[in-house]
Amino acid sequence: MYTNSTGNNMFTKSFIETTQQTGGSTHWFGKEQYKGYIVAARGHELIISIDEFNRGFTPSVYLQCAYDSGYNLAGAWCNEGKVYLDCCLHFNDYETAKQFATDNEQLAFYCIDGGYVINC
């Protein structure tokens, strides 16, 4: 079972607050990486309204599912009144990340060390 050293309630609060304040948040299920690429996996996302998210959405079930499915991290980002929660994988190699993004019909993926989005 997935557990967080700060406790699920504290993590949930932090995850929600960071997403609300910055428009996005990432949680690693292990050691956070500072280089490489993050790519979401098709079919492992959850989209909810920003209102539902702000009313106290609890992502613990979603995070448990992501962890149990072997993903490296879960991410959240806000766009046009919706919150997108994604199960993601980390890649060190650009070409592998790009191929995974293409295979998973993603519009873009994220370069960690560069701090920018790469369109597919």
Backbone bond lengths (Angstrom), bond angles and torsions (degrees), N, CA, C in turn:
res aa  C-N    CA-C-N  psi(-1)  N-CA   C-N-CA  omega(-1)  CA-C   N-CA-C  phi
1 M - - - 1.450 - - 1.529 110.22 -
2 Y 1.308 115.36 141.79 1.466 121.17 179.40 1.524 110.53 -73.97
3 T 1.312 116.41 128.37 1.458 120.82 172.55 1.514 107.74 -134.45
4 N 1.300 115.00 152.87 1.455 121.41 179.39 1.514 107.81 -115.73
5 S 1.320 117.76 139.11 1.460 121.10 -175.75 1.523 112.81 -60.00
6 T 1.320 117.94 -24.57 1.457 120.60 178.98 1.520 111.54 -89.88
7 G 1.331 117.71 -4.59 1.462 120.75 -178.82 1.516 109.99 91.98
8 N 1.312 117.64 143.18 1.462 121.81 -176.56 1.521 113.22 -59.41
9 N 1.338 118.36 -41.04 1.464 119.68 -178.72 1.521 111.50 -62.52
10 M 1.328 116.87 -44.73 1.458 120.49 179.47 1.524 110.22 -66.14
11 F 1.331 116.40 -42.50 1.459 119.75 179.23 1.522 110.25 -62.42
12 T 1.322 116.74 -46.67 1.458 120.96 -179.63 1.520 110.34 -56.46
13 K 1.322 116.69 -46.00 1.465 121.17 179.70 1.531 110.36 -61.91
14 S 1.313 117.53 -45.38 1.454 121.95 -179.61 1.525 111.39 -64.52
15 F 1.325 116.82 -44.49 1.462 122.06 179.94 1.519 110.57 -59.59
16 I 1.328 116.24 -46.35 1.473 121.42 -179.97 1.519 110.62 -66.61
17 E 1.333 117.50 -47.77 1.465 120.52 -178.18 1.528 111.92 -61.89
18 T 1.318 117.43 -43.74 1.464 120.38 179.63 1.523 110.47 -63.46
19 T 1.323 117.13 -42.92 1.467 120.80 178.62 1.523 110.63 -62.12
20 Q 1.319 117.30 -43.48 1.465 121.16 179.75 1.529 111.47 -64.84
21 Q 1.318 117.25 -41.62 1.464 121.31 -175.36 1.524 113.48 -76.64
22 T 1.318 116.82 -36.34 1.467 119.27 -172.69 1.522 113.78 -112.26
23 G 1.336 116.62 -9.48 1.457 119.58 -178.29 1.519 113.24 87.63
24 G 1.347 116.19 1.76 1.450 119.28 178.07 1.512 111.68 -172.14
25 S 1.330 114.87 161.63 1.451 120.41 -179.26 1.523 108.77 -156.68
26 T 1.314 116.20 151.36 1.461 121.56 178.22 1.516 108.85 -133.94
27 H 1.333 115.67 138.39 1.459 120.05 173.96 1.526 108.96 -126.70
28 W 1.327 115.50 125.22 1.467 121.95 179.03 1.513 109.21 -90.59
29 F 1.323 117.28 140.07 1.459 122.83 175.13 1.524 109.23 -95.99
30 G 1.276 116.03 54.56 1.460 122.62 -176.24 1.510 107.68 151.41
31 K 1.315 116.24 -154.35 1.460 120.72 -177.85 1.529 110.77 -69.34
32 E 1.324 114.83 126.53 1.464 120.50 177.66 1.523 109.87 -67.07
33 Q 1.308 115.91 139.23 1.465 121.92 -179.78 1.534 109.26 -102.22
34 Y 1.320 116.29 145.28 1.461 120.40 -178.30 1.519 112.51 -113.13
35 K 1.323 116.11 3.65 1.455 121.29 176.93 1.516 108.12 -139.21
36 G 1.303 115.03 157.50 1.455 119.61 176.78 1.514 112.58 106.46
37 Y 1.323 114.98 -153.78 1.468 121.32 -170.87 1.521 110.68 -137.52
38 I 1.305 115.77 146.70 1.459 122.81 177.38 1.523 107.56 -115.42
39 V 1.354 114.89 129.40 1.458 120.21 -179.28 1.524 108.93 -132.64
40 A 1.331 115.85 131.82 1.462 121.46 177.28 1.522 110.44 -78.62
41 A 1.321 115.01 152.18 1.465 121.09 179.63 1.523 110.06 -102.72
42 R 1.316 116.45 128.73 1.464 122.43 178.48 1.538 109.72 -61.25
43 G 1.323 115.53 140.81 1.451 121.01 177.19 1.512 114.30 83.94
44 H 1.333 117.04 1.90 1.465 121.73 -179.66 1.520 110.07 -127.24
45 E 1.332 114.78 43.84 1.448 119.68 -179.65 1.528 109.82 -123.45
46 L 1.293 114.55 160.53 1.462 121.75 176.16 1.524 106.51 -134.20
47 I 1.321 116.45 129.67 1.467 121.16 179.32 1.518 107.52 -118.60
48 I 1.339 115.57 124.61 1.463 120.83 178.21 1.524 108.94 -132.40
49 S 1.313 116.31 163.04 1.465 119.62 178.46 1.524 109.37 -72.11
50 I 1.311 116.23 152.08 1.457 121.08 177.27 1.521 109.95 -62.20
51 D 1.339 117.03 -32.39 1.462 120.49 178.02 1.523 111.20 -63.66
52 E 1.339 117.04 -45.15 1.463 120.70 177.77 1.529 110.25 -62.34
53 F 1.310 116.62 -42.11 1.466 121.62 179.28 1.529 110.18 -61.71
54 N 1.327 116.85 -45.41 1.456 121.71 -178.22 1.528 113.19 -70.19
55 R 1.343 117.14 -25.76 1.466 120.93 -179.85 1.518 112.59 -75.03
56 G 1.297 118.07 -3.52 1.455 119.38 176.60 1.512 114.00 117.09
57 F 1.308 117.10 30.02 1.450 120.94 174.29 1.530 109.04 -51.44
58 T 1.302 116.86 134.89 1.462 121.79 179.14 1.519 109.02 -108.53
59 P 1.325 117.41 109.72 1.463 119.92 -175.62 1.526 114.96 -81.32
60 S 1.336 119.34 6.04 1.464 120.07 -173.77 1.531 112.98 -60.88
61 V 1.333 119.48 -39.05 1.459 121.36 178.89 1.523 109.66 -66.29
62 Y 1.326 116.39 -43.12 1.461 120.97 178.19 1.529 110.30 -61.29
63 L 1.328 117.15 -45.05 1.452 121.78 -179.22 1.526 111.07 -65.24
64 Q 1.324 116.97 -38.67 1.465 120.32 177.46 1.525 110.23 -61.42
65 C 1.323 116.38 -43.07 1.463 121.55 178.98 1.524 110.47 -62.36
66 A 1.323 117.70 -44.41 1.464 121.90 179.43 1.523 110.51 -62.14
67 Y 1.309 116.00 -45.79 1.468 121.25 -179.90 1.527 110.56 -62.99
68 D 1.328 117.27 -47.94 1.465 121.92 -179.31 1.522 112.29 -62.02
69 S 1.337 116.75 -28.22 1.468 121.36 -178.85 1.524 112.86 -85.06
70 G 1.330 117.71 -1.20 1.457 121.17 174.05 1.516 115.87 88.77
71 Y 1.322 117.73 17.51 1.461 119.33 178.48 1.517 111.12 -79.28
72 N 1.350 116.68 152.62 1.455 122.35 -179.64 1.519 112.32 -77.26
73 L 1.330 116.34 -29.52 1.459 119.92 -175.21 1.517 111.08 -160.40
74 A 1.319 113.58 165.42 1.464 121.08 173.46 1.520 107.03 -124.50
75 G 1.299 115.53 142.98 1.456 119.80 -179.01 1.509 110.98 -130.31
76 A 1.315 115.27 157.23 1.461 122.02 175.24 1.513 107.80 -135.15
77 W 1.322 116.68 141.64 1.458 120.69 174.54 1.517 108.98 -149.30
78 C 1.309 116.00 150.12 1.467 122.84 -176.48 1.522 110.24 -105.92
79 N 1.337 115.26 139.89 1.451 120.53 176.86 1.522 108.72 -159.17
80 E 1.325 116.19 126.88 1.460 123.80 174.04 1.527 113.41 48.39
81 G 1.345 116.03 49.86 1.459 121.34 174.47 1.515 115.70 79.58
82 K 1.326 116.94 9.31 1.464 120.83 179.49 1.521 109.87 -127.95
83 V 1.334 114.68 154.11 1.462 121.59 173.61 1.519 106.83 -112.87
84 Y 1.325 115.27 127.99 1.453 122.87 179.58 1.524 107.92 -106.25
85 L 1.321 116.38 121.10 1.459 122.01 175.98 1.523 107.25 -106.94
86 D 1.318 116.42 127.41 1.459 121.46 -175.13 1.522 111.44 -125.28
87 C 1.333 116.30 140.55 1.459 123.00 165.79 1.517 105.65 -86.21
88 C 1.320 116.63 129.69 1.459 120.05 -172.96 1.525 112.46 -130.98
89 L 1.324 113.91 159.30 1.457 121.79 173.93 1.523 109.43 -119.08
90 H 1.322 114.96 151.15 1.452 122.28 177.03 1.529 108.50 -101.06
91 F 1.330 115.84 138.10 1.462 122.12 176.81 1.524 108.63 -130.35
92 N 1.314 116.56 140.36 1.466 120.42 174.71 1.520 111.47 -84.89
93 D 1.315 116.32 -30.70 1.453 122.84 -173.40 1.534 111.85 -98.00
94 Y 1.328 116.37 129.60 1.465 122.21 -179.05 1.532 112.10 -58.70
95 E 1.319 117.42 -49.49 1.469 120.42 -175.85 1.523 111.88 -63.09
96 T 1.319 117.41 -38.91 1.465 121.24 178.11 1.524 110.14 -66.56
97 A 1.318 116.39 -42.23 1.469 120.79 177.99 1.529 110.74 -62.92
98 K 1.316 116.11 -44.75 1.465 120.67 179.88 1.527 111.00 -62.89
99 Q 1.327 117.39 -41.94 1.461 120.93 179.41 1.530 111.15 -65.02
100 F 1.337 116.97 -42.09 1.464 120.56 177.94 1.533 110.24 -63.12
101 A 1.330 116.58 -42.05 1.460 120.97 178.14 1.524 110.76 -61.43
102 T 1.309 117.23 -45.46 1.466 122.07 178.82 1.519 111.00 -63.18
103 D 1.330 116.44 -46.56 1.464 121.05 179.70 1.528 112.15 -62.14
104 N 1.331 116.61 -28.77 1.459 121.82 -178.73 1.525 112.88 -99.12
105 E 1.329 115.63 14.92 1.465 122.85 175.46 1.528 113.03 53.14
106 Q 1.332 115.94 41.26 1.457 121.05 177.24 1.526 109.80 -86.80
107 L 1.300 116.10 147.27 1.456 121.24 177.70 1.524 111.47 -79.90
108 A 1.339 115.28 -25.52 1.458 120.24 -176.52 1.527 109.51 -162.66
109 F 1.332 115.71 168.27 1.456 122.34 171.22 1.522 107.97 -142.53
110 Y 1.330 116.69 172.13 1.459 120.93 -168.77 1.530 111.86 -114.28
111 C 1.327 115.66 132.94 1.464 122.70 174.08 1.528 107.43 -92.88
112 I 1.327 116.77 112.74 1.464 121.01 -175.43 1.518 111.86 -65.86
113 D 1.327 117.77 -55.54 1.453 120.47 -174.65 1.525 112.79 -69.29
114 G 1.317 117.38 -25.92 1.464 120.33 176.90 1.519 112.82 -87.52
115 G 1.343 116.31 -23.22 1.461 120.78 179.08 1.525 113.06 70.81
116 Y 1.340 117.17 36.57 1.449 119.43 -178.67 1.525 110.48 -142.54
117 V 1.329 115.34 163.38 1.452 123.19 178.41 1.518 109.11 -93.61
118 I 1.327 116.28 139.77 1.458 122.20 177.55 1.522 107.42 -111.67
119 N 1.309 117.31 118.58 1.467 121.13 178.33 1.520 110.43 -76.07
120 C 1.322 115.81 142.25 1.473 120.61 179.94 1.510 110.47 -84.57
